[in-house]
C-alpha cells in the first residue's frame, strides 16, 4: 500500500484497523493514506495523537494535494491533542461518549461519516495492563461498528511491552502489514476472545503472526487475481466456442443442403433414363429413320454418358443418404411406402414391375422421411432390376416395438426337376462366379448400412424355387446417432462386400 485512495477499496464503515509500525515515517505515510481515503469519501477525519505527529502527517497530506488550511477551517480535518486527555485516554466510557458526540456532529454537518486515526505515544500505553488494553480495543471495535465509523490504532513494534502488539493483532479485524491492507485471521471478537489476557507470545511470536497475516493476504490476492483471470479466459473461450459452433452449424447446413440436392438430382435424373433409352432404341429400329442412323449412334453415346452420370450420382446419393443429418418426424410407414411405390411407377419404364402392398393399413412411428423413402426405393429397385416375375410383394406388419417389412420377388433363372419330379431351382451363379446371395448383398450394401444406422436389421434369404425375400426390421423410433458414432462412408475394403 502506497497511501493512494485506491489502497483502501475494501475498507468499509465500521472497520477497526491495526497499524503496527517500526519507523515513524512508515506510520505517518500509512495514516496519511488512511485519512486521505476518508476525505475522498466525504468523511470528517480526526487525528487523535500528539502535535509533533500531526505536523508530520500534514506534510504527507500536502504531498497528496490536500488543501490543509481550507479543510481545517471547515472542520473536515481535525486534530485532537492526546496530551489534554492523558488521564482518561484509555477510559472506555469517556472515549465512547466522545466518539458518539463526534459521529453525531459529523452527520449533522452533512458529512458521509467519521474517520478517526488514534496515534498515542508509547508511554501512554505503558500505563495500562494487557487486560485493560484488550477490553479497551474490544470496546472500540463494538463502538465503530455501532456508529458506522472507521478507526485506526497505531502500535509501535519497539514498545517495551511486546504483549501490546499481540493484543493489537487479536483485537483488530484489519491490519496494515508492510504497507498492505490485510484481513486479519487472528482477529477475535469480544465474544470469541479467550485467554488474551494471559501470557504473551513475545516479540518473535508477534513477528510470526504479522508475517502470517501478510502471507495470507498475499495468497488471497493471488487467488482472487487467478480466479478473475480464469473467469475472463472462460468468458473468452465461451465466446469463441459459440462462434465456432455457429460456423460449424453453418457448414453443416451447407453440407446437408448439398447432400440433399445431390440425392434429389440423382432421383430425378434416374427416373426418365430407362424410358429415354427404350424410346431411342425403338426409333433407331424404325425404317423411316434409317438415314439418321449416325445421329442415333451419337445420341446413344451421349445418352450412355448421361446414364453413367446418373448411376454415379445414384451411388453417391446412396452414401450421402447415410450421412445426412436426421430430421425425425411422426410418420405413417404405410403412407411413405405408397409414396415411394408411386414415385417408382412414375418412371415410366418399359419393364415396369407391379408392387403389391399388403399387411397393415397404418403404422405410426418416428423416422426421417428422406432416409425411409430412400430405403424403400433401394429395396424395390433392386427387386425390379433383379427379378423375373412382373410382381413384387411388399408386406408391412406392426409388431408393437418395431416394424417388419417383407419384400418378395422371383429370380429369372430356369428351374430344374428334382428327383421327385418337383420343379426346384438350382443354385445360380453369375458370369463372375458370384452367387445370387452375394450379388444381392453387394447390391444392398448401402441399404444395409442405412438400416444399421436406423437401429434395424436387413436380411436376405434365397429359396430353391427362385424366391428371394428381403426382411427388414425397424424400430419405431429412429434416434440420430452422435456424430462420433456415425460410420464413415469410406469403410475399409474388408468390411464391404466385394464384387470380385
Residue pairs with C-beta under 8 A, 6 or more apart in sequence:
1 7
1 30
1 33
1 176
1 179
1 180
1 181
2 33
2 179
3 29
3 30
3 32
3 33
3 36
3 60
3 64
4 33
5 33
5 36
5 37
5 40
7 33
7 37
7 181
8 33
8 34
8 37
8 181
10 181
11 17
11 37
11 150
11 174
11 181
12 150
13 113
13 148
13 149
13 150
14 144
14 145
14 147
14 148
14 149
14 150
15 144
15 150
15 151
15 173
15 174
16 137
16 140
16 141
16 144
16 145
16 151
16 153
16 171
16 172
16 173
16 174
17 34
17 150
17 151
17 152
17 153
17 172
17 174
17 175
17 176
17 181
18 152
18 153
18 155
18 168
18 169
18 171
18 172
18 174
18 175
18 176
18 184
19 27
19 30
19 31
19 34
19 152
19 153
19 154
19 155
19 175
19 176
20 155
20 156
20 157
20 165
20 168
20 169
20 175
20 176
20 177
20 206
20 210
21 27
21 30
21 154
21 155
21 156
21 157
22 156
22 157
22 158
24 53
24 56
26 179
27 53
27 119
27 154
28 53
28 56
28 57
28 59
28 60
29 60
29 179
30 176
30 179
31 47
31 57
31 60
31 117
31 119
31 152
31 154
32 57
32 60
32 61
32 63
32 64
34 115
34 117
34 152
35 45
35 47
35 57
35 61
35 77
35 115
35 117
36 61
36 64
36 66
37 115
38 44
38 45
38 113
38 115
38 150
39 45
39 66
39 71
39 76
39 77
41 112
41 113
42 111
42 112
42 113
43 106
43 111
43 112
43 113
43 114
43 115
43 150
44 75
44 76
44 77
44 78
44 102
44 105
44 106
44 109
44 111
44 113
44 114
44 115
45 76
45 77
45 78
45 115
45 116
45 117
46 78
46 79
46 80
46 102
46 114
46 115
46 116
46 117
47 53
47 54
47 57
47 77
47 78
47 79
47 80
47 117
47 119
48 80
48 82
48 116
48 117
48 118
48 119
48 120
49 80
49 82
49 117
49 118
49 119
49 120
49 121
49 154
50 81
50 82
50 83
50 119
50 121
51 79
51 81
51 83
53 119
54 79
58 68
61 68
61 77
62 68
66 77
68 77
71 77
72 78
72 79
75 109
76 111
82 89
82 119
82 120
82 121
82 124
85 94
86 124
88 94
88 95
89 95
89 120
89 124
90 124
90 125
90 127
90 128
90 132
90 133
90 136
92 135
92 136
92 139
92 140
95 136
95 139
95 140
95 143
96 139
96 143
99 114
99 116
99 143
99 144
99 147
99 149
100 143
100 147
102 114
102 116
103 114
103 147
103 149
106 113
106 114
113 148
113 149
113 150
114 147
114 149
114 150
115 149
115 150
115 151
116 149
116 150
116 151
116 152
117 151
117 152
117 154
118 151
118 152
118 153
118 154
119 154
120 154
122 156
122 158
122 159
122 160
125 133
125 159
125 161
125 164
126 159
126 160
126 161
128 136
130 161
130 163
130 164
130 167
130 196
130 197
130 200
131 197
133 164
133 167
134 167
134 170
134 171
134 193
134 196
134 197
137 153
137 167
137 168
137 171
137 172
138 171
138 189
138 190
138 193
139 190
140 151
140 153
141 171
141 172
141 173
141 189
141 190
142 190
143 149
144 150
144 151
153 168
153 172
155 164
155 165
155 168
157 165
157 206
159 165
162 200
162 201
162 202
162 203
162 206
163 200
163 201
165 203
165 206
166 196
166 200
166 201
166 205
166 206
166 209
167 196
169 175
169 184
169 186
169 206
169 209
169 210
169 213
170 186
170 187
170 188
170 193
170 196
171 187
171 188
171 193
171 196
172 184
172 187
173 183
173 184
173 187
174 181
174 182
174 183
174 184
175 182
175 184
175 210
175 213
176 182
177 210
177 213
177 214
177 217
178 214
180 214
180 217
180 218
181 217
182 213
182 214
182 216
182 217
183 216
183 217
183 220
184 213
185 212
185 213
185 216
186 209
186 212
186 213
188 194
188 196
201 208
201 209
252 325
256 324
256 325
259 320
259 321
259 323
259 324
260 324
260 370
262 313
262 316
262 317
262 320
263 317
263 320
263 321
263 324
263 370
263 374
265 313
266 310
266 313
266 314
266 316
266 317
267 317
267 343
267 377
269 306
269 309
269 310
269 313
270 310
270 313
270 314
270 347
271 343
271 346
271 347
271 348
272 347
272 348
273 303
273 306
273 307
273 310
274 347
274 348
274 349
274 350
274 351
275 347
275 348
275 349
275 350
276 303
277 303
277 307
278 349
278 350
280 296
280 299
280 300
280 303
283 289
283 296
284 293
284 296
284 300
289 296
315 446
317 374
318 374
318 378
318 446
318 447
319 446
319 489
320 489
321 370
321 371
321 374
321 446
321 450
322 446
322 449
322 450
322 453
322 486
322 487
322 489
323 486
323 489
324 368
324 370
324 371
325 480
326 368
326 371
326 478
326 480
327 368
327 369
327 370
328 366
328 367
328 368
328 477
328 478
328 479
328 480
329 366
329 367
329 368
329 369
330 364
330 365
330 366
331 364
331 365
331 366
331 367
331 369
331 372
332 362
332 363
332 364
333 363
333 364
333 365
333 367
333 372
333 396
333 403
334 357
334 360
334 361
334 362
334 363
334 396
335 362
336 367
336 369
336 372
336 373
336 376
337 357
337 376
337 394
337 396
337 405
338 357
339 373
340 373
340 376
340 377
340 380
341 355
341 357
341 376
341 380
341 394
343 373
343 377
344 355
344 377
344 380
344 381
344 384
345 352
345 355
349 384
351 384
352 384
353 380
353 383
353 384
353 387
353 390
353 391
353 392
353 409
354 390
354 391
354 392
355 380
355 392
355 394
356 391
356 392
356 393
356 394
357 394
357 395
357 396
358 393
358 394
358 395
358 396
359 395
359 396
359 397
360 396
360 397
360 398
363 396
363 398
363 403
363 476
364 476
365 403
365 474
365 475
365 476
365 477
365 478
366 476
366 477
366 478
367 454
367 474
367 478
368 478
371 450
371 454
371 478
374 450
375 447
375 450
375 451
375 454
375 472
378 444
378 446
378 447
378 450
379 405
379 407
379 444
379 447
379 470
379 472
380 392
380 394
380 407
382 440
382 443
382 444
382 447
382 470
383 392
383 407
383 409
383 468
383 470
384 392
386 409
386 411
386 412
386 439
386 440
386 443
386 468
387 409
387 410
387 411
387 412
387 468
388 410
388 411
388 412
388 413
388 466
389 409
389 410
391 409
392 407
392 408
392 409
393 406
393 407
393 408
393 409
394 405
394 406
394 407
395 405
395 406
395 407
395 408
396 403
396 404
396 405
397 403
397 404
397 405
397 406
401 475
401 476
402 456
402 473
402 474
402 475
402 476
403 473
403 474
403 475
403 476
404 471
404 472
404 473
405 470
405 471
405 472
405 473
405 474
406 469
406 470
406 471
406 472
407 469
407 470
407 472
408 467
408 468
408 469
408 470
409 467
409 468
410 466
410 467
410 468
411 425
411 428
411 436
411 462
411 466
411 467
411 468
413 425
413 426
413 428
413 436
413 466
415 423
415 424
415 425
415 426
415 465
415 466
416 423
416 424
416 425
416 426
417 423
417 424
418 424
423 465
424 464
424 465
425 463
425 464
425 465
425 466
427 435
427 436
428 435
428 436
429 435
430 436
430 439
432 499
432 500
434 442
434 499
436 462
436 468
437 460
437 462
438 497
440 460
440 462
440 468
441 448
441 460
441 497
442 497
442 498
442 499
444 458
444 460
444 470
445 496
445 497
447 458
448 458
449 487
451 457
451 458
451 472
451 474
452 458
452 487
453 481
453 486
453 487
454 474
454 475
454 478
455 474
455 475
455 478
455 479
456 472
456 473
456 474
456 475
457 472
457 473
458 470
458 471
458 472
459 470
459 471
459 472
460 468
460 469
460 470
460 471
461 468
461 469
461 471
462 468
463 469
